[in-house]
Amino acid sequence: MIPAAARRTPEQPPDQWRRAMLWGILVLLLLVLLWLLVRHLSPVPPRSLVMTTGAPDGAYYRFGERYREILRANGIDLVLQPSRGGMENIERLKAGSAAVGFVQGGTGILATNPEAPASATALRSLATVAYEPVWIFSRTIDLDEGLGALAGRRVAVGVPGSANLYVARELLGAYGIRPDAGDGTVFVQQGGTDAARLLAEGQVDAAIVIAAAQAPIVQQLLGDSSMRLASLAQAPGLAQRHPYFIPLTLSRGAADPAHDLPHHDVQLLATTANLVVREDIHPALAHLLLDAAREVHSAGGLLSRPGTFPSEKGTDFPLSDVAERYFKNGRPFLQNYLPFWVAIWVQRVLLLLVPLAAIMVPLARVLPGIVTWRRQSKLYRRYGELKYLEQDLASHKLDAAERSAAHAKLDHIQDEIVHAQFPLDLYDRVYTLRQHVDYVRAQLDRQSERASDGS
């Protein structure tokens, strides 16, 4: 019969191999954890971004060109997609074919439902970046007392898919002017330079243009002495009726002091242009877009003082979390001192080091205890093997094969004790174990001698 100790304990792999395997598993788990952290918490921002703008001859596209220059200087390729206006921009952003775009005030979810929760849309405003006045031009009709005089007239209201068309309809609807009213009113769906041409040729009686003061079409119409710019006496009342409107005053001579244009103060309604992104945009790119917005729009203009824009107020979509932090705390700390991509990589390294330290510091405290426990358990296992071997010697007489197996087991135990590394506080138990090995070996030798004498 083979001794119980020999049966219970198979040959163990060498200590060095076991230690290497343990450390290999720990390192692998750590690498997997860090990979998941980098992938989900600190992904690398993409090198390109699609911006949906507006008509090539409009202010949105001009803004986009300046943004493109700023982002290019920071290693980001901004691809501009012309569009018919804000409504098409919203559709592109929702569909994911663009990541950022300009959207006219009055068309977003908060314009129609100020209490709408952020979860109701996947779009976020980074800021409002400019006033977009409602310019109402006519050659022959006095509209200062209201737009009711446009009933039965032909009015250019903007191209299909544009926010210009949407807001113009809302504004004219407030005066009861609709193309289906049966009074001969016609909404001509043209905008920009085409609307200006139709107005100059007398093919429409008025044109409603919603654009920033810098837009070429606005500059063209303001500089044309034959055009009459409506000064709406009801502008404050309309702003109360439609909260997305803001009453503004274009002062006399502001457009062209040399020609005294306009000839008197003009009461205008204005919306705000929103810089809108998808909520999944990379935070670093959102910060870069906000930096660009500050550089492009902070100078002021005909209707805004320097520093008015970009602003976190009056957005048509829920304000982005990134924008909220930006307006509260300013630029990220590292981007104040380092180039964009250098700051990104330093931030990623720091993001790795912090959790790595959080893992390694407690592990460095726990690991020695684990190692000591494993060594103690190894020592106790050998004590157990000796106990079972001693019980076999006491319970019956071993034959030659069993005695040989028992000797081999004792040699194995002693070899492990000699070559294994134990902390100093365990050496008294190691020496005691070696004495016990010698004691059991002596018992086994006496049994072998008795067996030899009996033979």
C-alpha positions as semicolon CSV with decimal commas, in nm:
position;residue;x (nm);y (nm);z (nm)
1;M;0,000;0,000;0,000
2;I;0,127;0,348;-0,089
3;P;0,142;0,592;0,208
4;A;-0,143;0,840;0,238
5;A;0,094;1,136;0,216
6;A;0,222;1,015;-0,118
7;R;-0,134;0,969;-0,239
8;R;-0,261;1,309;-0,125
9;T;0,016;1,535;-0,256
10;P;0,094;1,532;-0,628
11;E;0,421;1,680;-0,748
12;Q;0,395;2,059;-0,725
13;P;0,544;2,293;-0,987
14;P;0,861;2,479;-0,882
15;D;0,812;2,792;-0,668
16;Q;0,966;3,023;-0,926
17;W;0,726;2,904;-1,192
18;R;0,428;2,954;-0,961
19;R;0,543;3,303;-0,868
20;A;0,591;3,394;-1,234
21;M;0,243;3,266;-1,312
22;L;0,090;3,468;-1,025
23;W;0,265;3,789;-1,132
24;G;0,173;3,725;-1,495
25;I;-0,196;3,698;-1,402
26;L;-0,179;4,017;-1,193
27;V;-0,007;4,211;-1,471
28;L;-0,257;4,082;-1,728
29;L;-0,554;4,186;-1,514
30;L;-0,397;4,529;-1,461
31;L;-0,339;4,577;-1,834
32;V;-0,699;4,477;-1,913
33;L;-0,825;4,724;-1,651
34;L;-0,612;5,006;-1,790
35;W;-0,720;4,927;-2,146
36;L;-1,087;4,946;-2,048
37;L;-1,019;5,272;-1,865
38;V;-0,845;5,432;-2,163
39;R;-1,102;5,305;-2,412
40;H;-1,410;5,425;-2,226
41;L;-1,293;5,717;-2,011
42;S;-1,016;5,873;-2,220
43;P;-1,045;5,785;-2,588
44;V;-0,827;5,973;-2,835
45;P;-1,026;6,249;-3,009
46;P;-1,079;6,203;-3,382
47;R;-0,860;6,399;-3,621
48;S;-1,152;6,527;-3,828
49;L;-1,493;6,677;-3,760
50;V;-1,790;6,754;-3,985
51;M;-1,964;7,090;-3,945
52;T;-2,295;7,165;-4,116
53;T;-2,309;7,540;-4,186
54;G;-2,547;7,719;-4,422
55;A;-2,551;7,865;-4,770
56;P;-2,203;7,937;-4,914
57;D;-2,292;8,307;-4,934
58;G;-2,421;8,323;-4,575
59;A;-2,277;8,417;-4,237
60;Y;-2,283;8,058;-4,108
61;Y;-2,048;7,943;-4,382
62;R;-1,821;8,243;-4,320
63;F;-1,811;8,152;-3,951
64;G;-1,733;7,792;-4,044
65;E;-1,435;7,898;-4,254
66;R;-1,285;8,080;-3,958
67;Y;-1,349;7,785;-3,729
68;R;-1,176;7,562;-3,984
69;E;-0,862;7,774;-3,973
70;I;-0,850;7,768;-3,594
71;L;-0,904;7,393;-3,568
72;R;-0,651;7,325;-3,843
73;A;-0,389;7,509;-3,636
74;N;-0,462;7,255;-3,360
75;G;-0,433;6,950;-3,584
76;I;-0,806;6,897;-3,647
77;D;-0,954;6,888;-3,997
78;L;-1,295;7,061;-3,994
79;V;-1,502;6,954;-4,295
80;L;-1,766;7,212;-4,390
81;Q;-2,098;7,097;-4,533
82;P;-2,310;7,375;-4,688
83;S;-2,682;7,348;-4,619
84;R;-3,009;7,529;-4,677
85;G;-3,015;7,651;-4,318
86;G;-3,078;7,568;-3,956
87;M;-3,359;7,314;-4,002
88;E;-3,147;7,102;-4,234
89;N;-2,859;7,140;-3,991
90;I;-3,076;6,999;-3,713
91;E;-3,170;6,701;-3,927
92;R;-2,806;6,631;-4,011
93;L;-2,706;6,652;-3,646
94;K;-2,985;6,417;-3,543
95;A;-2,891;6,171;-3,817
96;G;-2,524;6,180;-3,717
97;S;-2,397;6,293;-4,057
98;A;-2,253;6,601;-3,886
99;A;-2,111;6,645;-3,536
100;V;-2,143;7,022;-3,505
101;G;-2,344;7,294;-3,674
102;F;-2,510;7,634;-3,647
103;V;-2,879;7,644;-3,561
104;Q;-3,100;7,949;-3,566
105;G;-3,283;8,050;-3,251
106;G;-3,653;7,964;-3,235
107;T;-3,614;7,621;-3,395
108;G;-3,470;7,412;-3,112
109;I;-3,652;7,201;-2,855
110;L;-3,628;7,461;-2,577
111;A;-3,782;7,729;-2,801
112;T;-4,101;7,526;-2,835
113;N;-4,092;7,365;-2,487
114;P;-3,871;7,544;-2,231
115;E;-3,940;7,268;-1,974
116;A;-3,825;6,984;-2,201
117;P;-3,580;6,748;-2,022
118;A;-3,229;6,705;-2,160
119;S;-3,305;6,338;-2,227
120;A;-3,561;6,442;-2,490
121;T;-3,288;6,520;-2,744
122;A;-2,941;6,399;-2,837
123;L;-2,832;6,752;-2,928
124;R;-2,660;7,001;-2,700
125;S;-2,578;7,370;-2,729
126;L;-2,221;7,474;-2,667
127;A;-2,314;7,843;-2,673
128;T;-2,506;8,115;-2,846
129;V;-2,260;8,291;-3,074
130;A;-2,436;8,583;-3,243
131;Y;-2,757;8,779;-3,277
132;E;-2,950;8,699;-3,593
133;P;-3,188;8,988;-3,652
134;V;-3,506;8,955;-3,851
135;W;-3,442;9,196;-4,138
136;I;-3,765;9,290;-4,317
137;F;-3,699;9,485;-4,637
138;S;-3,945;9,640;-4,882
139;R;-3,919;9,899;-5,154
140;T;-4,263;10,055;-5,135
141;I;-4,450;9,935;-4,826
142;D;-4,427;10,104;-4,485
143;L;-4,408;9,820;-4,231
144;D;-4,306;10,021;-3,927
145;E;-4,650;9,989;-3,767
146;G;-4,672;9,614;-3,825
147;L;-4,665;9,344;-4,085
148;G;-5,040;9,344;-4,147
149;A;-4,971;9,545;-4,463
150;L;-4,818;9,231;-4,618
151;A;-5,158;9,058;-4,642
152;G;-5,228;8,980;-5,006
153;R;-4,864;9,045;-5,102
154;R;-4,580;8,833;-5,230
155;V;-4,321;8,780;-4,957
156;A;-3,985;8,603;-4,986
157;V;-3,961;8,394;-4,669
158;G;-3,659;8,167;-4,721
159;V;-3,576;7,838;-4,889
160;P;-3,732;7,503;-4,789
161;G;-3,547;7,339;-4,501
162;S;-3,421;7,668;-4,363
163;A;-3,485;7,813;-4,019
164;N;-3,548;8,142;-4,201
165;L;-3,865;7,993;-4,352
166;Y;-3,976;7,846;-4,019
167;V;-3,934;8,170;-3,819
168;A;-4,074;8,391;-4,097
169;R;-4,392;8,183;-4,103
170;E;-4,421;8,208;-3,724
171;L;-4,375;8,585;-3,732
172;L;-4,621;8,648;-4,016
173;G;-4,864;8,406;-3,851
174;A;-4,871;8,631;-3,546
175;Y;-5,030;8,896;-3,775
176;G;-5,269;8,643;-3,927
177;I;-5,084;8,634;-4,257
178;R;-5,090;8,291;-4,415
179;P;-5,069;8,173;-4,774
180;D;-5,394;7,980;-4,733
181;A;-5,593;8,278;-4,598
182;G;-5,759;8,333;-4,936
183;D;-5,648;8,695;-4,963
184;G;-5,389;8,639;-5,233
185;T;-5,088;8,619;-4,999
186;V;-4,802;8,424;-5,153
187;F;-4,498;8,296;-4,962
188;V;-4,213;8,283;-5,213
189;Q;-3,964;8,023;-5,090
190;Q;-3,647;8,200;-5,185
191;G;-3,373;8,343;-4,967
192;G;-3,031;8,503;-4,974
193;T;-2,918;8,668;-5,295
194;D;-3,216;8,526;-5,486
195;A;-3,457;8,698;-5,248
196;A;-3,265;9,026;-5,285
197;R;-3,278;8,997;-5,663
198;L;-3,654;8,928;-5,665
199;L;-3,710;9,226;-5,437
200;A;-3,497;9,455;-5,655
201;E;-3,684;9,340;-5,968
202;G;-4,023;9,395;-5,806
203;Q;-4,120;9,027;-5,822
204;V;-4,182;9,023;-5,447
205;D;-4,313;9,303;-5,227
206;A;-4,101;9,225;-4,923
207;A;-3,824;8,991;-4,813
208;I;-3,768;8,852;-4,464
209;V;-3,404;8,769;-4,409
210;I;-3,284;8,623;-4,079
211;A;-2,907;8,643;-4,065
212;A;-2,619;8,792;-3,874
213;A;-2,535;9,152;-3,952
214;Q;-2,209;9,032;-4,111
215;A;-2,393;8,827;-4,376
216;P;-2,320;8,957;-4,730
217;I;-2,691;8,968;-4,820
218;V;-2,764;9,190;-4,518
219;Q;-2,475;9,422;-4,600
220;Q;-2,598;9,441;-4,958
221;L;-2,956;9,533;-4,864
222;L;-2,852;9,775;-4,591
223;G;-2,630;9,958;-4,839
224;D;-2,908;9,988;-5,100
225;S;-3,077;10,326;-5,052
226;S;-3,383;10,207;-5,246
227;M;-3,463;9,949;-4,976
228;R;-3,672;10,032;-4,670
229;L;-3,582;9,842;-4,353
230;A;-3,887;9,790;-4,132
231;S;-3,865;9,928;-3,778
232;L;-4,123;9,723;-3,590
233;A;-4,301;9,929;-3,328
234;Q;-4,436;9,604;-3,178
235;A;-4,089;9,446;-3,138
236;P;-4,100;9,437;-2,754
237;G;-4,452;9,293;-2,757
238;L;-4,358;9,026;-3,012
239;A;-4,059;8,932;-2,796
240;Q;-4,295;8,876;-2,504
241;R;-4,522;8,665;-2,722
242;H;-4,232;8,460;-2,861
243;P;-3,958;8,431;-2,595
244;Y;-3,694;8,326;-2,846
245;F;-3,709;8,678;-2,996
246;I;-3,494;8,955;-2,852
247;P;-3,575;9,324;-2,919
248;L;-3,272;9,517;-3,044
249;T;-3,206;9,866;-3,172
250;L;-2,996;9,939;-3,481
251;S;-2,887;10,296;-3,419
252;R;-2,897;10,567;-3,685
253;G;-2,586;10,561;-3,907
254;A;-2,460;10,229;-3,763
255;A;-2,464;10,047;-4,097
256;D;-2,300;10,327;-4,302
257;P;-2,216;10,652;-4,119
258;A;-2,099;10,819;-4,442
259;H;-2,443;10,780;-4,599
260;D;-2,635;10,802;-4,272
261;L;-2,772;10,447;-4,303
262;P;-3,012;10,378;-4,155
263;H;-3,159;10,729;-4,144
264;H;-3,316;10,667;-3,801
265;D;-3,304;10,420;-3,517
266;V;-3,457;10,086;-3,622
267;Q;-3,640;9,853;-3,383
268;L;-3,553;9,496;-3,473
269;L;-3,637;9,148;-3,353
270;A;-3,351;8,903;-3,328
271;T;-3,293;8,537;-3,262
272;T;-2,960;8,391;-3,153
273;A;-2,735;8,159;-3,351
274;N;-2,661;7,842;-3,154
275;L;-2,342;7,637;-3,186
276;V;-2,490;7,289;-3,152
277;V;-2,319;6,951;-3,118
278;R;-2,418;6,591;-3,071
279;E;-2,403;6,489;-2,705
280;D;-2,143;6,217;-2,783
281;I;-1,885;6,463;-2,919
282;H;-1,540;6,418;-2,765
283;P;-1,500;6,666;-2,475
284;A;-1,161;6,782;-2,604
285;L;-1,317;6,880;-2,938
286;A;-1,601;7,058;-2,759
287;H;-1,343;7,262;-2,567
288;L;-1,162;7,340;-2,891
289;L;-1,487;7,455;-3,056
290;L;-1,560;7,681;-2,760
291;D;-1,212;7,831;-2,788
292;A;-1,278;7,893;-3,157
293;A;-1,617;8,048;-3,078
294;R;-1,454;8,287;-2,833
295;E;-1,194;8,388;-3,091
296;V;-1,448;8,434;-3,373
297;H;-1,745;8,591;-3,197
298;S;-1,615;8,786;-2,897
299;A;-1,521;9,101;-3,090
300;G;-1,879;9,228;-3,112
301;G;-2,047;9,390;-3,408
302;L;-2,330;9,618;-3,517
303;L;-2,571;9,484;-3,257
304;S;-2,353;9,335;-2,985
305;R;-2,084;9,473;-2,760
306;P;-1,743;9,301;-2,732
307;G;-1,762;9,002;-2,499
308;T;-2,135;8,945;-2,546
309;F;-2,069;8,619;-2,727
310;P;-2,017;8,331;-2,693
311;S;-2,273;8,300;-2,417
312;E;-2,435;8,016;-2,225
313;K;-2,764;8,208;-2,202
314;G;-3,072;8,167;-2,417
315;T;-2,973;7,840;-2,587
316;D;-3,229;7,650;-2,793
317;F;-3,099;7,312;-2,674
318;P;-2,985;7,193;-2,330
319;L;-2,642;7,332;-2,249
320;S;-2,361;7,078;-2,285
321;D;-2,194;6,965;-1,962
322;V;-1,860;7,056;-2,119
323;A;-1,986;7,407;-2,197
324;E;-2,125;7,449;-1,847
325;R;-1,782;7,372;-1,699
326;Y;-1,612;7,590;-1,960
327;F;-1,817;7,900;-1,879
328;K;-1,782;7,837;-1,506
329;N;-1,413;7,741;-1,481
330;G;-1,256;7,841;-1,814
331;R;-1,035;7,625;-2,033
332;P;-0,897;7,293;-1,904
333;F;-0,583;7,359;-1,698
334;L;-0,338;7,176;-1,926
335;Q;-0,462;7,351;-2,242
336;N;-0,368;7,685;-2,089
337;Y;0,000;7,587;-2,096
338;L;0,043;7,311;-2,355
339;P;-0,042;7,265;-2,725
340;F;-0,370;7,085;-2,784
341;W;-0,238;6,736;-2,864
342;V;0,035;6,751;-2,600
343;A;-0,231;6,841;-2,342
344;I;-0,447;6,550;-2,458
345;W;-0,168;6,294;-2,413
346;V;-0,053;6,435;-2,080
347;Q;-0,412;6,418;-1,959
348;R;-0,439;6,055;-2,071
349;V;-0,115;5,963;-1,894
350;L;-0,237;6,129;-1,574
351;L;-0,568;5,950;-1,607
352;L;-0,377;5,623;-1,620
353;L;-0,140;5,703;-1,336
354;V;-0,409;5,799;-1,086
355;P;-0,602;5,468;-1,099
356;L;-0,274;5,279;-1,132
357;A;-0,154;5,436;-0,807
358;A;-0,494;5,366;-0,651
359;I;-0,445;4,998;-0,739
360;M;-0,076;4,958;-0,669
361;V;-0,060;5,130;-0,328
362;P;-0,314;4,901;-0,159
363;L;-0,174;4,604;-0,354
364;A;0,176;4,683;-0,225
365;R;0,037;4,667;0,127
366;V;-0,166;4,351;0,078
367;L;0,072;4,153;-0,142
368;P;0,340;4,090;0,126
369;G;0,070;3,950;0,352
370;I;-0,052;3,725;0,071
371;V;0,302;3,603;0,004
372;T;0,358;3,535;0,376
373;W;0,026;3,350;0,395
374;R;0,119;3,134;0,096
375;R;0,453;3,047;0,253
376;Q;0,288;2,966;0,583
377;S;0,033;2,749;0,408
378;K;0,317;2,567;0,228
379;L;0,483;2,506;0,562
380;Y;0,158;2,380;0,718
381;R;0,095;2,148;0,422
382;R;0,433;1,987;0,479
383;Y;0,346;1,944;0,847
384;G;0,025;1,773;0,737
385;E;0,211;1,540;0,504
386;L;0,445;1,442;0,786
387;K;0,148;1,378;1,013
388;Y;-0,016;1,141;0,763
389;L;0,317;0,969;0,698
390;E;0,372;0,924;1,073
391;Q;0,022;0,780;1,111
392;D;0,094;0,529;0,834
393;L;0,413;0,424;1,011
394;A;0,228;0,381;1,340
395;S;-0,073;0,199;1,197
396;H;0,094;-0,080;1,001
397;K;0,420;-0,218;0,876
398;L;0,523;-0,075;0,537
399;D;0,656;-0,297;0,264
400;A;0,968;-0,216;0,063
401;A;0,785;-0,020;-0,207
402;E;0,596;0,188;0,048
403;R;0,913;0,260;0,243
404;S;1,083;0,371;-0,078
405;A;0,790;0,604;-0,159
406;A;0,798;0,741;0,196
407;H;1,172;0,811;0,168
408;A;1,113;0,990;-0,161
409;K;0,840;1,203;-0,001
410;L;1,070;1,295;0,292
411;D;1,348;1,387;0,048
412;H;1,104;1,604;-0,147
413;I;0,986;1,784;0,169
414;Q;1,343;1,844;0,287
415;D;1,449;1,966;-0,058
416;E;1,164;2,218;-0,065
417;I;1,250;2,340;0,284
418;V;1,616;2,390;0,190
419;H;1,553;2,573;-0,138
420;A;1,239;2,770;-0,051
421;Q;1,270;3,128;0,075
422;F;1,094;3,206;0,401
423;P;1,078;3,532;0,600
424;L;1,283;3,550;0,917
425;D;0,980;3,526;1,144
426;L;0,907;3,176;1,005
427;Y;1,255;3,032;1,045
428;D;1,181;2,883;1,388
429;R;0,898;2,682;1,230
430;V;1,124;2,585;0,938
431;Y;1,385;2,444;1,174
432;T;1,115;2,264;1,370
433;L;0,985;2,112;1,047
434;R;1,335;1,992;0,956
435;Q;1,364;1,828;1,295
436;H;1,032;1,655;1,243
437;V;1,149;1,532;0,901
438;D;1,459;1,385;1,065
439;Y;1,242;1,230;1,335
440;V;1,007;1,060;1,083
441;R;1,306;0,952;0,873
442;A;1,458;0,792;1,184
443;Q;1,131;0,605;1,251
444;L;1,125;0,487;0,890
445;D;1,487;0,373;0,911
446;R;1,415;0,174;1,230
447;Q;1,121;0,005;1,061
448;S;1,346;-0,076;0,764
449;E;1,608;-0,226;1,000
450;R;1,347;-0,440;1,176
451;A;1,222;-0,558;0,842
452;S;1,582;-0,651;0,745
453;D;1,640;-0,837;1,077
454;G;1,310;-1,022;1,038
455;S;1,407;-1,136;0,696
